[in-house]
C-alpha cells in the first residue's frame, strides 16, 4: 500500500527547521529558516501557513504545545540583542508574552547592536550572498570592519546573541560582517553542495565578493579590514590572508586548516572519509592539485596581513600541526605572528579561563591592528 503525500504550506519556500503538533492533533506549528531568521507559522485547516509575529529578528531553538492545550504555544528564541528567553504565544489573539529574562552579566542591553540583513552578488557568476552586518550605534565616518567566517563548512551565520560580536561592535566600535558563503546551510541543497570537492576553488570567489561589498559601502573602511574564523572559518581566514593579502590588515585564525592535504592526512581516522566527502579525496592526483592550489600554507609568501593563530593542543579534528606549520612558515619570512596554544584545550577554547583570555587577546590584537595608526 502506498500513501498519498500532501504538501502542507507549499507557499513557504524555505527550510523547515522545527515542527510541533498539538496533543489532540488539531493544530500544527512550524518554523522556517528564512534568510537566517526564524519565521513561526501556524497551519490553518486549508493547509495554508499563517505567520506568528515575534519581536526582533528571532532565531528559534524550540517550541511546543503544552499538554491538553491547542490554543497556546511555548517558544524559546533569541535575537542579536537578546539571549534566549521563553515566550508564550496565545494563538487565539496571537499575543506574545515573555516568561523569562536572561541575564547579560550586568551589561546595559540598550547598548547592544542589532543585526542588519544585507545581500550582494556572489563571486564569479550569478547568485546572491547573504550576510548580517552590525554597525556601532551613533557611528560617524568610515568604520573599520571585521569579517567573521563561520565554520562547518556547512554552518550558517544567523542573528543570534553573541557577546563576542557585541564586544567588537559596542566596545571597540568596529563594524562586523558575518557572510554566508557557498556551502552554507539554509539556502537549499544546491547552495550547500556548491563548495564540495574541487568546487571549493570557485566558492572562494565569495571572499572577493565580500571584500568588494565592503569597498562599495560609503560608511565602511576597506583599508581597515580584519578577518576572524574558527575551524573551517579559520581556513577561510587564512585563505583571505593568502589570496587577498593586500586587502586586509589583520587575520585571527582559530583552530583553522592551513593545508587541506595535510589536514586530511592527519585528522583523526574516524572522520577522514567524512571530510573527504566534503573537501575531496587527496589521494586523487587531480583533486590533490586543486587542494594544494587553494591551501594557504602553500601561498604563505602572499600573506601580508598581521596574523594571530589560536590552537588547542589536543585538537582531534584540526590537529595542532596545522597551526604550527603556518606559524613557522610566516615567521620564517621574518614576519611576527601572535600564537596562542591552549595546552588543556581541544577543538576550540571551551574552558572559561582560556576562552576569556583568548577573547581579550583577540580584542587587543584587533584594536592594535585596525584602530591604531600604522607604524611606518
N, C-alpha and C positions, 0 to 999 in steps of 0.2 A: 504494500500500500504506500502510495506517495501522497504526502500532504501538499497542500497548496500554499505557496508563500505569498503573503500580502504585505507590500511595503507600507510602513507607517511613517507619517510625516515626511513624505518624499520631497517636500519643498525645502527641507533643511539639507544643504549640500556639504556639510562639514562632518568631521569625525565625531561620532557619539562616544563620549568618554565615561559616562555613568548612567545607570538606569535603575529606577525603583518602581515597584508595583505595590499598590495598597493591599492590605491584608485580604480585603473582600474582592479584590480583582477588578474593582470598578474604575480605578484611575492608574495612569502610567505617567511618570515624570522622567525626563531625561535631560542630560546636559551635553551640549555640543561645544567642541573646541573651535571657536570661530576667530581666526587670526590671532590665536594665542589667548584670547579671553574666553571665559566660560559663559555660555548662554543657557539659562534654565528654561525648559519648556514643559507644558502640561498638555497631554493629548486629549482632544475632545472626542465625542462619540463618533464623529465622522473621520477620525484619524488625522485631523489637522492639528498642527502644533500652535499653541498659544504661549507666547513668551511671558515669563515671570520676571519683572524688572527688579534687579538687585542694585544696590548703590555702588558707585565707582566702576572700575573695570575689574570684575571679580575673576578669581581663579578658584573653582570649587574643588574641594578634596573629597567630600562625600555628602550624601543626603539620604533621607529615608522617611517613610510614613510611620508615625507612631502606631503602636498596637491598637487595633479596633477603631482607628481614625483614618478616614479618607479625605477629610477636609483640612488637614494640617500637614505640613512638611517641615522637617528639621534639616537645616542646611549648614554646612561648615564651609566657609570660603575666606579668602584673604584678598587684599589688593596691594598695590605698590606702596601705599602709605599706611597700611594697617595689617598686623599679623592676623593669623587665622582666628576667627571667632565663630560661635554658633548662633544661628538665627532661626526664628520660627516664621514660617510663611502661612498665613491664614488664607486658604485657597478660596474661601467664599468671597472675600473682598480684595484678595491679592495684597494684603497688608503684611509688611515685613517688620518683625520685632527682633531687636538684638538681645540675646540672652547673656552673653559673656563679654568681658572687656579684657583682652590680653594685655599684659604689661609690656612696656618698652624700655625697661631699665632706667626709668627716671627721665628719659628724654622728652622733649616737647614735641608731640605729634604735629603741631602746627608748622613746624619747620621742615617736615618731610616733603620730598619732591615726588610728584606724581609722574606716571609714565605716559608718553605720547606715542601712539602707533604711527609709524612712518613707512612709506613704500617708495621703492626706487627700482630702476631697471636692473635685472640680473646681469651678471658679467657674460660677455661673449655671445649674446643672442637674445631671442625673445624671452619673455617671462618677467615676473615681478618678485622682488625680495621684500620681506617684511622685517622690521626691526622696532625695538622700543627705545625711545630717546628720553633721557632725563636731563633737564636743564635747571641749574640753581635758580631759586626764587629771586626775583629782582635783579637778575644779572644784566649787565650792560657791556657793550663791546664784544669782541670776539673771544669765545671761550675755548680753552684747551679741551681736548676730547680724549676719553679713554674708551676704547672698543673692547668689549668683553665677548670673547668667542665661547660658546657653550661646548660641553663635552658630548660624548656619545660614541660615534658621531651622530647617533640618532636622537639626540636630545632636542629640546626646544626652549628657547628663552621666552618666558612669559612674565607678565607684570605682577609677580609675586613680591611679597615683602622681603627685602634684602638689606640687612644692616650694613653690609659692605658697600652696596650701591649708594645708600643714604649717606654713608661716611664720605664717599667721593663727591657726591653732588652737593650735600648740605654743608659739610665741614670744609672740604678742600675747594669747593666752588668749581668743580670740573663738570663738563657735560659728559654723560655716559651713554653709549650706544650699544645695544645688545641685538646683533643681527641673527636672523635665522637663514643660514646659507643652505645651498643644496645639500640634501641628506638629512635635513631636519624632519622631525615628526610633526604631524598636524596639518600637512598640506597635501595629503594624498600619497598613494603608493609610488607613483612615478617620481614625485619630488624626493621621497625618502630614498629611492634607489639611484638617484641621479649622480651620486658620488661613489658608487660601488666600483671596486677594482680599478681599472685603468681610467675610468671616467672621473676619478678624483682630480686628474690633471686639469680637465676643463672646469671642474667645480671650483678650483682655486681662483678662477677669474672673479668669483664673488668677492674675494678680498679687494681686487681692483675696483669693483663696482661700489663697495662700501667706502673706500678711500675717496673715490670720485664724488660720491654723495656728500661726504663731509666738505669737500672742496667747493661744492656748489652752494653751501649754506652761508648766508651773509653773517650769521652770528656764531659760526664755528671757525676755529683757527686751524687750518690744515697744516700749518707749520709747527704745531704743537700737538701731535697725536701720540698717545701711548696705547699699547695693546696688552691684554691680560687674558689668560685662559688656563684651565686645568684639564689634564688628561688629553683627550683629543683637542680640546681648546688650547692646551699647551702646544700641541703640534701646529695648530693654526697660528698661534702667536709666533712661534719660531719661523714658520713659513712666511708670515708677514715681514718679519725682520730680514729673512734671507732673500726674498724675492721682491721686496719693496723697500730696500734698505734706506733710501734717501727720503722716503715719505713719512717715516715715523721717527720719534726721538727715543722712545723707551718701550721695552718689552718685558713682561713678567710671565715667565713660563713656570707653571705648577704641575709637577709630575707629567710632563709632556713627552711626546715621541720626537726624537731628533733625527732618527733614521728608520724608515719603515722596514727595511730589510733586517737590520739588527734587532729591531723590536720584535718582529715575528719569529726570529731565530731564538730569542732569549726570553720571551714571555713564558709564563707557566704552561706546560704541555697541555693541561686540561682545557685551555681556552684557545690554543693556537689555531685549530681548524675553524673555530667560530670567527676568529679575527681574519683568517684568510678569506672567508666568505665576504667580508666587508672590504678589506684592503687589497685583495688579490693574493695569489699564491707566489711567493718569492722564489719558488723552485722552477717556475716557468721563466725562461730567459727573457721573453718579450715583456712579461709583466714586471720582472725584476728591473729591467731597463727603465720603465716608467717610474717605478718606485724610487729608484736611485735619483732620477731626474728631479723628483719633487721632494726629496729628503733635504731638510735644511742643513744637516751636517755636511753634506757634500757641496753646499754652496756657501760655506761659512765665510769665505773671503768677501762675500757681498754684504755681510752684516755690518751695518754702521750704527745702528741704534744701541743705546745703553741697555745692558741685559741683566736681569735678575732671575735666577733659577732657584726654584724651591722643590725639594725632593724628600720623600720618605725612604729611609734606609731599607725597610723591609717590604717594599712595594712588590707584590707578586704579579701585578698587571703590567705596569710600565717599569721595568727594573731600573735601579739607580744608575746602571751603566749608560742609559740614555741621557741622563743629566750630566754625568761625569764626562762623557765624551764631547758634548757640546761646550761645556765649561772649559775643558782642556784645550779644545780647538780654538776657541775665541781668545783665551788667554795666550795661546801660542802665537797669536798675531799681534801681541803687545797691547791688547785691549783689556780694560778692567771689567770684571764680572762679579756681581754680588751672587753669593751661593749660600743657601740656607738648607742644611741637611738635618732632618728630624730623625735622630737615632732610634727613637721608640715609636716611629710612625710607619704607616704603610702607604696605600694609595690615597694620598692627601693627608691633611693635618686634622686629626679627629680629637686629640686631647686639647682641652680648653687652653691650658697654658701655652701650648705650641701654636694653636690657632690664633690666640690673641697676639702672640709675638709676631707671627707671620703677617697678620693684618697691619700691625703697627709698622713693621719694616716695609711693607708694600706702600703704605701711605707716605712714609718718609722718602722712599725711592721716587715715587711719582711726584711728590712735592718738589724734590730737588731737580728732577729731570724735565718737568713740564711747567713749573711755576717760577723757578728761579732763573735769572738771566744766564745765557750760555757763556761759559768762560772761554775766551779766545786765547 
